[in-house]
Amino acid sequence: MTKINQITLKPGVVKALIITAVSLLLGLVTTFAFQVAAVNQGWGMTGQTGDGAKAARGIVWWILGHRGILYLSALWLAGFFAMLLTMFNRWYTAILIYVGLSVSLTLALYQKMMLRNEAILPSDVSELASAHSLLKMLDAGMLHTIVVAVIGFVVVFVLLVMSDWLIHHGAWRNQPNQPFAKRFRKVLNIVVAPVYHRRWPRIVTVVVMAVLMSLPVVMPTKALDTIYGALDNQPQDFASSADAAMNGPMLVFLKNANVNTVYMDEPDGYSEAKMAAIEKKYTTVAKDINATRQNSSFKGQTVIYLLSESLMDPERIPSIKTNQTVVPNLKEIMSQTASGLMVSSGFGGGTANMEYMSLTGMPVAGYNKKIDTPYTQMISHVKAAPSILSYFDSTASIHPFNGTFYNRKGAYKKLGMQAFYNTDSDLSGGLPFGHHLPGGGYISDEAAFLDLEYYIKKADDKDSQFVQLLTMQNHLPYPENSLELPDEDKITADVPDKEAKGQVETYLEGIHQTDKQLPLLLEKLNETSRPITLLFYGDHWPGIFTFVNQQKNPVLSHTAEYFIWQNDAAKEKNGTGDVSHPYASPSDFSSMMLQMSNMKVTPYFALQTEIADKVPAVANFKRLNDGKLAFVDAEGKEISESKLSKKQRDLLADLRYVQYDLSQGDGYLTTSNFFK
């Protein structure tokens, strides 16, 4: 019995109080650490600051002003620790596992926020299968810290396990009066002794904690929104980073983990009759479009979608001054063919979303704001995933890296991609070329372009062929002075952030090497008699341009160059129409490619063509709470949906019906001829 102010407490009650106090303390400390990682960033997003003193004041303000959210996050984490303690029944095991996970998640959050300005989301969990590849993307300092920490945790854990065994089963048990063992046992017994001596309290605790912790994941979203609102949740739907800084990374993760999350809200008037009317409408539109186009198939032709990792023209950033033009060939090519700026959904990351939109024609911003990555969150569950791949006899994707990222293998199966060649592929042929730039960490674009040429040459003369290439050469990190290049290829740059100068120069040297390979690739493609159409685009900016304020420059910081090019054989076969748009969403690309190829369209791509031609580019980087979309007009200005004409809004409404029918709805169009 323990007496506190004459109140007698039973040992079980004392133990429960100690467990509760330790759990809450760890939960509060972890919540604080997560908040530091989210706020102490130089992006300038809501609640963020790279100034340490301002970050500290901001965190104090958050704790004082958001106590409800603070308590919710701390309670959930406290429950998680209590579960660990109950399951393993040892203080040292539970504490080491909890602290190890907390430190790892804090570092991962800080690193992701620093590189991509995004919070950790449930969709990121799927990337743990590629942990070895993720570690390669970290800078040497961070990787060294992680290795030392892991070794330290392992050593401490092994020592405690050995002590536990010695005390309860080994030599120290048989020599209780040995002086050293007696003293050491007295100290260690605090952490190595079993917490529970009976089974039923453990079972009850685990069940109760599991039920309570699962509530944010299984409760209806409307009920949770009411609870979160009462706790002073202030949603920042335009960016997960701002939401994390304002409401805490833990809450952002839990909100996005809810299993009742809908992909889209049902549009008013959705019904089987409505979808039949849309099919009929765009069947007529398709007939009108097809009356002006001569090609009914890509037989004997090749279409290439080439996504160039992190490629953009740095001259569009006034604050970057370089000693030479970084991408002169790209500029020259763009001046001679259909080209413009692609409006990206991400900054420093999100490659799979650009890929998804370019293949399917579905804007990511059209889904519920909690759908961060369709490849991992929804594509395996949708009614159908129509894509440009249906036009081709042979389809393949080439990615000179690990193939497990973003659930690509599962996504490709749903989309109809027949082959996927990557560094862990067991398919015949694989990647014949795998060399790197001198000092580079990834397979070079020169090698990737050679792989592309290799598979184009394998095409059957009579078949239609689609090949997608996702490059890796210019992926982060960008270690200072890492590339071993001739002096004429060295890039020097003046940038506002002097600490980022070395990384920026490495990045610029990398994309300069890509630029040198571009005309060589086009020359090779032009030598063949097979008609070839190439869609080339950068997917997003590199994450190191933290000196560009995304809030003040949202369009600038979310645009990358694109062009659609034809070799001479394709021009002779298809004509030379110009389909340039100053700004285009990736969801516009396939309809633009079909138009440039003089190709007849299905009713689905008739709708896509109408949207690409008559509606401004969707600003997929803007995720609004009311289901509305934002756009970028021909002058590069962001505009709201309310500023569109009635005809433009009607087209968007039709797209919403189609997108909903395929994702959340009843799939009426899947049994129709809408996609044929």
Secondary structure, DSSP 8 states (H G I E B T S, - for coil): -EEETTEEE-HHHHHHHHHHHHHHHHHHHHHHHHHHHHHS-SS--TT--S-HHHHHHHHHHHHHH-HHHHHHHHHHHHHHHHHHHHHH-BHHHHHHHHHHHHHHHHHHHHHHHHHH-----GGGGGGGGGHHHHHHTS-HHHHHHHHHHHHHHHHHHHHHHHHHHHHHTSHHHH-TT-HHHHHHHHHHHHHHSBS-SSHHHHHHHHHHHHHHHHHHHHS-HHHHHHHHHHTT----TT-HHHHHHHH-HHHHHHHHH-TT--SS---TT-SHHHHHHHHHHHHHHHHHHHTT--BS--TT-EEEEEEETT---GGGSTT-EESS-S-HHHHHHHHHSEEEEEE-S-SS--HHHHHHHHHH---GGGS-TT---HHHHTTTTSS----GGGG-SEEEEEESS-TTGGGHHHHHHHHT--EEEETT--STT--S---B-TT-SSB-HHHHHHHHHHHHHTS-TTS-EEEEEE--TT-S---TT-----GGG---EE-S-GGGHHHHHHHHHHHHHHHHHHHHHHHHHHHSSS-EEEEEEE----TT-TTS-TTTSTTGGGEEEEEEEE-HHHHHHH-------SEE-GGGHHHHHHHHTTB---HHHHHHHHHHHHS-EE-TT---TTS--EEE-TTS-EEEGGGS-HHHHHHHHHHHHHHHHHHTS--GGGGSSTT-
